Amino acid sequence: MADGLAARFPAVAELLTEAEPDLLVHFTFPDAHRPRIRSTNPQERLNKEIKRRTAVVGIFPTRASLIRLVGMVLFEQDDEWQDGRRYFLPESMARIDAVTATEEVGPALLMAS
């Protein structure tokens, strides 16, 4: 793609070439994870829930009260993913751990494990 753009848009082609590792980082994850990480829908849903809950309260008396409410929403989401419907299966997470133990990997894969 960068080669095709190089003639008309050399700056764009250079940016794509420099960003190649970041653009293709999802290929370092197991195949089972790729459909999940290509979408930001879960993050958007979580942000919408935080916005809804903070709008109900309206004005927070202290910063700590806001942090407690948002922390509670995040805790509920984590609890749901741990006990209810899991976003990533334990077997696929184990594959990431197996890869990180046997070979050198980039920061993105280490963050995922």
Summary of the structure (lengths in Angstrom):
residues: 113
radius of gyration: 19.7
end to end distance: 30.9
largest distance: 57.8
contacts: 241
relative contact order: 0.11
helix: 73%
strand: 0%
